[in-house]
Amino acid sequence: MGRLFGTDGVRGLANDSLSPELALQVSAAAAQVLSRGKKRAVAVVGRDPRASGEMLEAAVTAGLTSAGVDVLSVGVLPTPAVAYLTGVYDACLGVMISASHNPMPDNGIKIFAAGGHKLDDAIEDRIEALITDGGFTRPTGGAIGRILGRPGLGGHVFDVTDRYSLEGTHERYVEHLVQATGRDLRGLTVVLDCAHGAASEVGPAAFREAGATVIPINAEPDGLNINAGCGSTHLEQIQAAVREHGADLGLALDGDADRCLAVDATGAVVDGDAIMAVIAVGMRESGELAEDTLVATVMSNLGLHIAMRAAGITVRTTAVGDRYVLEDLRNGGYTLGGEQSGHVVFPRYGTTGDGVLTGLKLMARMAETGSSLAELAGIVQTVPQILVNVPVSDKAAVASAPAVLEAVAQAEQLLGDSGRILLRPSGTEQLVRVMVEATDLAQAHDLADHLAKLVEAV
């Protein structure tokens, strides 16, 4: 069996590769690893609205309580909200049940350590080892975990009879977002695509509370429609809606609202690179950008690097995945980082990417400058970038095949300083991602097509 954890937790087809049995094992093992030394540990559990989340939440809750951990179920909330509440309620771990931007049949389990921090590889390995070895400790009697409700301020006040009532958690998260925005957004109109996902309620509420006029779309989850032709992976609807309503911008979230992409008033796409550039420049001007440094991944476009260099900002690069961005942010004490895909992290306000907060911060910069999004995002001139996702049966073996590595080396030699190539296995799906970046668009297409066909044939 390959490594259980991908770049963002455990993910797979719900009730198939991601079964209730596996969910129970993962949560029980995580509870034992992360709650050691605590007499009565607490876990925060949330989910996105996909139908399988109900089944998997029951399994996760069973796993946690079987390990002697009490469970605070916060219901449907974004991933960053679960991370935030894990810290607020001083829980030893948090669990988010979501497959993020994946289609509805998939689901996933994301685990946070105390404080709402993502797990490092060593902790994930310990959890996997415990699952493999089966060395679970099963408490009995009064040591079995409980499903709790009503966490109070200044200490936990629990009412076990009202098991799923956590009054004020949604409002508390919205208040946190609005305070972090730091600016009144009155006068701005935004179309918000909620992807029928976890932010369908708290997303519009946060923007309204911040003063903006909000036009929500795709905010009616039924358990089956999450990410279906909408959200950050399908921008056609929000582009049309922005033009139809004459809005200042559109913001598209994904299923668990940890990422955000934007469109300007004309409907032109503003990706994560441009969003980070706009916010980074504003933070540098206000003195909030530590070391005048932005942390991005190897997937960020050369255009971002060029724009930041011109603005006096250093760009540090990490491996793909917001967990690696987070590691670099924490290790270096930096204050802004993210991915081209729209995961943007503000360590001062959260421990993971937060799509709603990203949108609020982007609009705050518009309000501060009085400029349109198109004007602000224009500082990034994107170098042509072609990304091809190639379905394969064994992504690790294909990505490391000698024939593939030799072809990549030859293509890199051909490009020289005029571009770059990145070929890597997906962290969440059985895909190999082929990315070619070149100043010559035709050349980028040709090389990406050549490499994709080779990967497919291996």
C-alpha positions as CSV (number, residue, x, y, z in Angstrom):
1,M,0.0,0.0,0.0
2,G,1.3,3.5,-0.9
3,R,1.4,6.4,1.6
4,L,-2.1,7.0,3.0
5,F,-1.7,10.7,3.5
6,G,-1.5,12.9,0.4
7,T,-0.7,16.6,0.2
8,D,-3.9,17.5,2.0
9,G,-5.0,14.6,4.2
10,V,-6.6,11.3,3.2
11,R,-8.8,11.5,0.2
12,G,-10.6,9.1,-2.1
13,L,-13.9,7.8,-3.4
14,A,-16.4,7.9,-0.5
15,N,-17.6,4.4,0.7
16,D,-15.0,2.9,-1.6
17,S,-11.3,3.7,-1.1
18,L,-12.3,6.1,1.6
19,S,-14.6,3.7,3.6
20,P,-16.2,4.3,7.0
21,E,-13.9,1.7,8.4
22,L,-10.8,3.6,7.2
23,A,-12.2,6.9,8.5
24,L,-12.7,5.3,11.9
25,Q,-9.1,3.9,11.9
26,V,-7.6,7.2,10.8
27,S,-9.5,9.2,13.4
28,A,-8.8,6.8,16.2
29,A,-5.1,6.7,15.4
30,A,-4.9,10.4,15.1
31,A,-6.6,10.8,18.4
32,Q,-4.1,8.5,20.1
33,V,-1.1,10.2,18.6
34,L,-2.3,13.8,19.1
35,S,-3.9,13.5,22.6
36,R,-1.1,11.8,24.5
37,G,-0.5,13.3,27.9
38,K,-4.0,14.7,28.2
39,K,-6.5,13.2,30.6
40,R,-9.5,14.4,28.8
41,A,-8.8,15.5,25.3
42,V,-11.2,17.3,22.9
43,A,-11.5,17.2,19.1
44,V,-13.4,19.7,16.9
45,V,-15.1,18.0,13.9
46,G,-16.6,19.8,10.9
47,R,-17.5,18.9,7.4
48,D,-18.6,20.2,4.0
49,P,-22.2,19.5,2.9
50,R,-21.6,16.6,0.5
51,A,-23.9,13.6,1.3
52,S,-21.1,11.2,2.2
53,G,-20.0,13.6,4.9
54,E,-22.8,12.5,7.2
55,M,-21.7,8.9,7.0
56,L,-18.0,9.7,7.4
57,E,-18.7,12.1,10.3
58,A,-20.4,9.3,12.2
59,A,-17.3,7.1,11.6
60,V,-14.8,9.8,12.5
61,T,-16.8,10.5,15.7
62,A,-16.8,6.8,16.6
63,G,-13.1,6.6,16.1
64,L,-12.3,9.7,18.2
65,T,-14.6,8.7,21.1
66,S,-13.3,5.1,21.0
67,A,-9.9,6.6,21.7
68,G,-11.2,8.4,24.7
69,V,-11.5,11.9,23.0
70,D,-14.6,14.1,23.4
71,V,-16.0,15.5,20.2
72,L,-17.3,19.0,19.5
73,S,-19.3,18.7,16.3
74,V,-19.5,22.1,14.6
75,G,-21.5,20.9,11.6
76,V,-21.0,22.4,8.1
77,L,-18.2,25.0,8.1
78,P,-15.2,25.8,5.9
79,T,-11.9,24.0,6.5
80,P,-10.3,27.2,7.9
81,A,-13.1,27.6,10.3
82,V,-12.5,24.2,11.8
83,A,-8.8,25.0,12.1
84,Y,-9.6,28.3,13.8
85,L,-12.1,26.7,16.2
86,T,-9.6,24.0,17.0
87,G,-7.4,26.7,18.4
88,V,-10.2,28.8,20.0
89,Y,-11.5,25.8,21.9
90,D,-8.0,24.6,22.9
91,A,-8.7,21.2,21.3
92,C,-5.9,18.7,20.9
93,L,-7.0,18.1,17.3
94,G,-9.5,19.0,14.6
95,V,-10.9,17.0,11.8
96,M,-12.4,18.4,8.6
97,I,-14.3,16.0,6.4
98,S,-14.1,17.3,2.9
99,A,-12.6,16.6,-0.5
100,S,-12.2,20.3,-1.2
101,H,-12.5,21.0,-4.9
102,N,-13.0,17.3,-5.9
103,P,-16.3,16.2,-7.3
104,M,-19.1,15.1,-5.0
105,P,-18.5,11.3,-5.0
106,D,-15.1,11.9,-3.4
107,N,-14.5,12.9,0.2
108,G,-11.5,13.3,2.5
109,I,-10.3,13.7,6.0
110,K,-8.1,16.6,7.0
111,I,-6.5,16.5,10.4
112,F,-5.2,19.5,12.4
113,A,-3.0,19.4,15.5
114,A,-3.5,21.6,18.6
115,G,-3.8,25.2,17.6
116,G,-5.3,24.3,14.2
117,H,-1.9,23.5,12.6
118,K,-1.6,21.0,9.7
119,L,0.4,17.9,10.5
120,D,4.0,17.4,9.4
121,D,5.1,14.3,7.6
122,A,6.6,12.7,10.8
123,I,3.2,12.9,12.6
124,E,1.3,11.5,9.6
125,D,3.8,8.7,9.5
126,R,3.2,7.9,13.2
127,I,-0.6,7.8,12.5
128,E,-0.1,5.5,9.5
129,A,2.1,3.2,11.5
130,L,-0.5,2.9,14.2
131,I,-3.1,2.0,11.6
132,T,-0.8,-0.6,10.1
133,D,0.3,-2.1,13.4
134,G,-3.2,-2.0,14.9
135,G,-1.8,-1.1,18.3
136,F,-4.9,0.8,19.5
137,T,-5.6,1.4,23.1
138,R,-9.3,1.1,23.8
139,P,-10.6,2.8,26.9
140,T,-13.7,1.5,28.6
141,G,-16.4,2.7,31.0
142,G,-16.2,6.4,31.8
143,A,-13.0,6.8,29.8
144,I,-14.8,6.5,26.5
145,G,-15.2,9.8,24.7
146,R,-18.4,11.7,24.6
147,I,-20.2,13.9,22.0
148,L,-20.4,17.3,23.5
149,G,-22.0,20.7,23.0
150,R,-22.0,24.3,24.0
151,P,-18.3,25.2,24.5
152,G,-18.3,28.3,26.7
153,L,-15.9,31.2,26.9
154,G,-13.1,31.0,29.5
155,G,-13.4,27.3,29.8
156,H,-15.6,24.5,28.4
157,V,-19.2,24.3,29.6
158,F,-20.7,21.1,28.1
159,D,-24.3,20.0,27.8
160,V,-24.2,16.4,26.7
161,T,-27.9,16.2,26.3
162,D,-27.8,18.9,23.6
163,R,-25.2,17.0,21.6
164,Y,-24.8,19.0,18.4
165,S,-25.6,22.5,19.6
166,L,-22.6,24.7,19.6
167,E,-24.2,28.1,19.8
168,G,-22.4,31.0,18.2
169,T,-19.6,29.1,16.4
170,H,-20.7,30.3,12.9
171,E,-21.1,33.8,14.2
172,R,-17.8,33.7,16.0
173,Y,-16.0,32.7,12.8
174,V,-17.7,35.5,10.8
175,E,-16.7,38.0,13.5
176,H,-13.1,36.8,13.3
177,L,-13.1,37.3,9.5
178,V,-14.6,40.8,9.6
179,Q,-12.1,41.9,12.3
180,A,-9.2,40.6,10.1
181,T,-10.5,42.5,7.1
182,G,-9.6,45.8,8.7
183,R,-11.6,48.0,6.4
184,D,-15.2,48.9,5.7
185,L,-16.3,47.5,2.3
186,R,-19.3,49.7,1.8
187,G,-19.7,50.8,-1.8
188,L,-18.3,47.6,-3.3
189,T,-20.5,44.9,-4.9
190,V,-19.3,41.3,-5.1
191,V,-20.7,38.2,-6.7
192,L,-19.8,35.3,-4.5
193,D,-19.8,31.8,-5.9
194,C,-20.1,29.4,-2.9
195,A,-19.8,26.2,-5.0
196,H,-22.8,24.8,-3.1
197,G,-20.1,24.2,-0.4
198,A,-19.2,24.7,3.2
199,A,-19.2,28.5,3.0
200,S,-22.7,28.8,1.6
201,E,-24.0,30.4,4.8
202,V,-20.9,32.0,6.5
203,G,-19.4,33.3,3.2
204,P,-22.2,35.7,2.3
205,A,-22.7,36.6,6.0
206,A,-19.1,37.7,6.3
207,F,-19.1,40.0,3.3
208,R,-22.4,41.5,4.3
209,E,-21.1,42.1,7.9
210,A,-18.0,43.8,6.4
211,G,-20.3,46.2,4.5
212,A,-20.2,44.9,1.0
213,T,-23.2,44.3,-1.2
214,V,-23.3,40.6,-1.9
215,I,-24.8,38.6,-4.7
216,P,-24.5,35.0,-3.7
217,I,-24.7,32.2,-6.4
218,N,-24.5,28.5,-6.0
219,A,-25.2,28.8,-2.3
220,E,-27.9,26.1,-2.0
221,P,-26.2,22.8,-1.1
222,D,-28.2,19.6,-1.3
223,G,-25.4,17.2,-0.6
224,L,-25.1,16.2,-4.2
225,N,-24.3,19.5,-6.1
226,I,-21.0,20.6,-4.4
227,N,-18.5,21.9,-7.0
228,A,-20.9,20.8,-9.8
229,G,-20.1,23.1,-12.7
230,C,-19.4,25.9,-10.3
231,G,-16.9,27.4,-7.8
232,S,-13.2,28.0,-8.3
233,T,-12.9,25.1,-10.8
234,H,-15.6,26.4,-13.1
235,L,-15.6,30.1,-13.5
236,E,-18.0,30.5,-16.4
237,Q,-21.0,31.2,-14.2
238,I,-19.4,33.8,-12.0
239,Q,-17.9,35.6,-15.1
240,A,-21.4,35.9,-16.6
241,A,-23.0,36.9,-13.3
242,V,-20.4,39.7,-12.7
243,R,-21.2,41.2,-16.1
244,E,-24.9,40.7,-15.7
245,H,-25.1,42.5,-12.3
246,G,-22.4,45.1,-13.1
247,A,-20.5,44.0,-10.0
248,D,-17.1,45.3,-9.0
249,L,-15.7,41.8,-8.9
250,G,-16.6,38.1,-8.4
251,L,-15.1,35.7,-6.0
252,A,-15.2,31.9,-6.5
253,L,-14.7,29.5,-3.6
254,D,-14.2,25.8,-3.6
255,G,-16.2,23.1,-1.7
256,D,-14.5,23.6,1.6
257,A,-13.7,27.3,1.0
258,D,-10.0,27.2,1.7
259,R,-9.2,28.7,-1.7
260,C,-10.5,31.7,-3.7
261,L,-10.1,32.9,-7.3
262,A,-11.4,36.2,-8.6
263,V,-12.8,37.8,-11.7
264,D,-12.7,41.5,-12.4
265,A,-15.6,43.7,-13.5
266,T,-15.1,42.6,-17.1
267,G,-15.1,38.9,-16.2
268,A,-11.4,38.5,-16.7
269,V,-9.9,35.8,-14.3
270,V,-7.6,37.0,-11.5
271,D,-5.7,33.9,-10.2
272,G,-4.0,33.2,-7.0
273,D,-0.7,34.7,-8.2
274,A,-2.3,38.0,-9.0
275,I,-4.3,38.0,-5.8
276,M,-1.1,37.4,-3.7
277,A,0.7,40.2,-5.6
278,V,-2.1,42.7,-5.0
279,I,-2.2,41.9,-1.3
280,A,1.6,41.7,-0.9
281,V,2.1,45.1,-2.3
282,G,-0.5,46.5,0.1
283,M,1.1,44.8,3.1
284,R,4.5,46.0,2.1
285,E,3.2,49.6,2.0
286,S,1.7,49.2,5.5
287,G,4.7,47.5,7.0
288,E,2.8,44.2,7.5
289,L,4.8,42.1,5.0
290,A,7.6,40.6,7.2
291,E,11.0,40.7,5.6
292,D,9.3,42.1,2.5
293,T,8.8,38.4,1.6
294,L,6.1,36.4,-0.1
295,V,6.1,32.6,0.1
296,A,4.7,30.8,-3.0
297,T,5.1,27.4,-4.6
298,V,6.9,26.1,-7.6
299,M,3.6,26.3,-9.5
300,S,3.5,30.1,-9.3
301,N,4.0,31.9,-12.7
302,L,7.3,33.6,-13.7
303,G,5.1,36.7,-14.0
304,L,4.6,36.8,-10.3
305,H,8.4,36.7,-9.6
306,I,9.0,39.5,-12.1
307,A,6.2,41.7,-10.6
308,M,7.4,41.1,-7.0
309,R,11.0,41.9,-7.9
310,A,9.9,45.2,-9.4
311,A,8.0,45.9,-6.2
312,G,10.9,45.2,-3.9
313,I,9.5,41.9,-2.7
314,T,11.4,38.6,-2.4
315,V,9.5,35.5,-3.4
316,R,10.5,32.2,-1.6
317,T,9.3,29.0,-3.3
318,T,8.2,25.7,-1.8
319,A,6.9,22.4,-2.9
320,V,3.2,22.2,-4.0
321,G,0.7,22.2,-1.2
322,D,-0.3,24.9,1.3
323,R,1.1,22.7,4.1
324,Y,4.6,23.4,2.7
325,V,3.8,27.1,2.3
326,L,2.7,27.0,6.0
327,E,5.9,25.3,7.1
328,D,8.0,28.0,5.4
329,L,5.8,30.8,6.8
330,R,6.2,29.5,10.3
331,N,9.9,28.7,10.1
332,G,10.7,32.1,8.7
333,G,8.2,34.3,10.5
334,Y,6.7,35.5,7.2
335,T,3.2,37.0,7.0
336,L,1.9,36.1,3.6
337,G,2.0,33.0,1.3
338,G,0.0,30.9,-1.0
339,E,-0.6,29.1,-4.2
340,Q,-1.6,30.0,-7.8
341,S,-4.7,27.8,-7.2
342,G,-6.0,30.4,-4.7
343,H,-4.9,29.0,-1.4
344,V,-3.7,32.1,0.4
345,V,-2.5,32.1,4.0
346,F,-2.3,34.9,6.5
347,P,-0.5,33.5,9.5
348,R,-1.6,36.4,11.7
349,Y,-5.2,35.3,11.3
350,G,-5.2,31.6,10.5
351,T,-3.3,28.4,10.1
352,T,-4.5,27.4,6.7
353,G,-5.7,28.8,3.4
354,D,-8.9,30.8,3.8
355,G,-10.9,31.6,0.7
356,V,-13.4,34.0,2.4
357,L,-10.6,35.9,4.2
358,T,-8.6,36.1,1.0
359,G,-11.6,37.7,-0.8
360,L,-12.2,40.1,2.0
361,K,-8.5,41.2,2.0
362,L,-8.6,41.6,-1.8
363,M,-11.6,43.9,-1.5
364,A,-10.0,45.8,1.4
365,R,-7.2,46.7,-0.9
366,M,-9.7,47.9,-3.5
367,A,-11.4,50.0,-0.9
368,E,-8.1,51.4,0.4
369,T,-6.8,52.4,-3.1
370,G,-10.1,53.3,-4.8
371,S,-8.8,51.2,-7.7
372,S,-10.5,48.5,-9.7
373,L,-9.4,44.9,-9.5
374,A,-8.2,45.0,-13.1
375,E,-5.9,48.0,-12.3
376,L,-4.5,46.3,-9.2
377,A,-4.0,42.9,-10.7
378,G,-2.4,44.4,-13.8
379,I,1.0,44.4,-12.1
380,V,1.3,40.7,-12.9
381,Q,1.9,40.0,-16.6
382,T,1.5,36.2,-16.8
383,V,4.0,34.2,-18.8
384,P,2.2,31.5,-20.9
385,Q,1.7,28.4,-18.8
386,I,0.2,25.1,-20.0
387,L,-1.0,22.6,-17.4
388,V,-2.1,19.1,-18.5
389,N,-3.5,16.5,-16.0
390,V,-2.8,13.0,-17.3
391,P,-4.7,10.1,-15.7
392,V,-2.5,7.2,-14.8
393,S,-2.7,4.0,-12.9
394,D,0.5,4.5,-10.7
395,K,1.3,8.2,-10.5
396,A,4.5,7.8,-8.5
397,A,6.0,5.2,-10.8
398,V,5.1,7.1,-14.0
399,A,6.5,10.4,-12.7
400,S,9.8,8.8,-11.8
401,A,10.1,6.6,-15.0
402,P,13.6,7.1,-16.7
403,A,12.0,7.8,-20.1
404,V,9.9,10.6,-18.6
405,L,12.8,12.1,-16.7
406,E,15.0,12.0,-19.8
407,A,12.3,13.7,-21.9
408,V,11.9,16.5,-19.2
409,A,15.6,17.1,-19.2
410,Q,15.7,17.4,-22.9
411,A,12.8,19.9,-22.9
412,E,14.4,21.9,-20.2
413,Q,17.6,22.2,-22.2
414,L,15.5,23.3,-25.2
415,L,13.8,26.1,-23.2
416,G,16.9,27.4,-21.4
417,D,16.2,30.6,-19.5
418,S,13.0,31.3,-21.5
419,G,10.8,28.9,-19.5
420,R,10.6,26.0,-17.1
421,I,9.0,22.6,-16.8
422,L,7.4,21.0,-13.7
423,L,6.2,17.4,-13.8
424,R,4.8,15.9,-10.6
425,P,2.3,13.4,-9.3
426,S,-0.9,14.9,-7.9
427,G,-1.2,14.8,-4.1
428,T,-4.9,14.0,-4.2
429,E,-5.7,12.1,-7.4
430,Q,-4.2,9.4,-9.7
431,L,-2.9,12.0,-12.0
432,V,0.5,13.2,-13.2
433,R,0.5,17.0,-13.7
434,V,2.6,18.3,-16.6
435,M,3.3,22.1,-16.5
436,V,5.2,23.9,-19.1
437,E,5.9,27.7,-18.9
438,A,7.5,29.5,-21.8
439,T,7.5,33.0,-23.3
440,D,6.5,31.4,-26.6
441,L,3.0,30.1,-26.2
442,A,3.2,27.7,-29.2
443,Q,6.4,26.2,-27.9
444,A,4.7,25.7,-24.4
445,H,1.8,23.9,-26.1
446,D,4.0,21.7,-28.2
447,L,6.2,20.6,-25.2
448,A,3.2,20.1,-22.9
449,D,1.5,17.9,-25.5
450,H,4.7,15.9,-26.2
451,L,5.3,15.2,-22.5
452,A,1.7,14.4,-21.7
453,K,1.6,11.8,-24.5
454,L,4.8,10.3,-23.2
455,V,3.4,10.1,-19.6
456,E,0.2,8.5,-20.9
457,A,2.2,5.9,-22.8
458,V,4.5,4.8,-19.9
